[in-house]
Amino acid sequence: MPDVKPGSIWADNDPRSAGRTLRVERIEGGKAVCTVLTNDTTTQARLDGTYQGAWAYAGVPQDRRGTATRISLARFKPTSTGYRLVEG
C-alpha cells in the first residue's frame, strides 16, 4: 500500500466519481485531510453545460474544487472504492 503523505495527489477509483482528484494536506489521527482538485467527470460536464447523458441526478451540480474532505487512511488503496496514487 502506498504511503499517504502531505502534498501527494490521489485519484478516486470509484466509477461513480471518475475524474475526481485530491491533494493530501495533512494527516490527523487515521484520516487524511484533503483538498478536492478536480470534480468527477459527470459533475464537471454538468457545470460546463456539456453533459450529454440522461439527467439522472436531481438538483444543481455543486463545484467541489477547493473544498476540504476527510478520508480514512484505510481507503488509500487501489480497490474499486479506494484511491490510487497519481503523484507522490
C-alpha positions as CSV (number, residue, x, y, z in Angstrom):
1,M,0.0,0.0,0.0
2,P,1.4,3.4,-0.9
3,D,2.4,5.8,1.9
4,V,-0.1,8.7,2.2
5,K,1.9,11.9,2.6
6,P,1.0,15.6,2.6
7,G,1.4,17.0,-0.9
8,S,0.6,13.7,-2.7
9,I,-2.1,13.7,-5.3
10,W,-4.7,10.8,-5.4
11,A,-7.4,9.8,-7.9
12,D,-10.8,8.3,-6.8
13,N,-11.2,4.8,-8.2
14,D,-15.0,4.6,-7.7
15,P,-16.6,4.6,-11.1
16,R,-19.3,7.0,-9.8
17,S,-16.5,9.5,-9.1
18,A,-14.3,9.0,-12.1
19,G,-12.1,12.0,-12.8
20,R,-12.1,13.3,-9.1
21,T,-8.6,14.0,-7.7
22,L,-7.5,15.1,-4.3
23,R,-4.3,16.6,-2.7
24,V,-3.5,15.4,0.8
25,E,-2.9,18.5,3.1
26,R,-2.2,16.7,6.4
27,I,-2.8,13.6,8.4
28,E,-4.9,13.8,11.5
29,G,-5.4,10.6,13.6
30,G,-6.1,8.0,11.0
31,K,-7.6,10.4,8.5
32,A,-6.2,12.4,5.6
33,V,-7.4,15.9,5.3
34,C,-7.6,16.6,1.6
35,T,-8.4,19.4,-0.9
36,V,-10.6,18.4,-3.9
37,L,-8.6,19.4,-7.0
38,T,-11.0,18.2,-9.8
39,N,-14.7,17.3,-9.8
40,D,-15.8,14.0,-11.1
41,T,-16.3,13.9,-14.9
42,T,-20.1,13.9,-14.8
43,T,-20.3,16.9,-12.4
44,Q,-17.8,18.9,-14.3
45,A,-19.7,18.2,-17.6
46,R,-22.9,19.4,-16.0
47,L,-21.2,22.5,-14.7
48,D,-19.7,23.2,-18.1
49,G,-23.1,22.6,-19.8
50,T,-21.6,19.9,-22.0
51,Y,-23.2,16.8,-20.3
52,Q,-24.8,14.5,-23.0
53,G,-26.2,11.7,-20.8
54,A,-29.5,11.2,-19.1
55,W,-30.3,13.7,-16.3
56,A,-30.4,11.1,-13.6
57,Y,-29.4,13.5,-10.8
58,A,-31.8,16.0,-9.3
59,G,-30.7,19.5,-8.4
60,V,-27.9,21.8,-9.4
61,P,-24.4,20.2,-9.5
62,Q,-22.0,21.5,-6.9
63,D,-18.5,22.5,-7.8
64,R,-16.4,20.8,-5.1
65,R,-13.0,22.1,-6.2
66,G,-11.1,23.7,-3.4
67,T,-13.2,22.2,-0.6
68,A,-11.8,20.1,2.2
69,T,-12.7,16.5,2.9
70,R,-11.5,13.9,5.5
71,I,-10.9,10.4,4.3
72,S,-9.9,7.3,6.3
73,L,-6.3,6.3,5.5
74,A,-7.6,2.7,5.0
75,R,-9.3,3.9,1.8
76,F,-6.0,4.9,0.2
77,K,-5.5,1.6,-1.7
78,P,-6.2,0.7,-5.3
79,T,-9.5,-1.0,-4.9
80,S,-12.8,-0.2,-6.7
81,T,-13.9,2.2,-3.9
82,G,-10.4,3.3,-2.9
83,Y,-7.9,5.8,-4.2
84,R,-4.8,5.4,-6.4
85,L,-1.6,7.5,-6.2
86,V,-1.2,9.9,-9.1
87,E,1.8,12.0,-7.9
88,G,3.9,11.3,-4.9
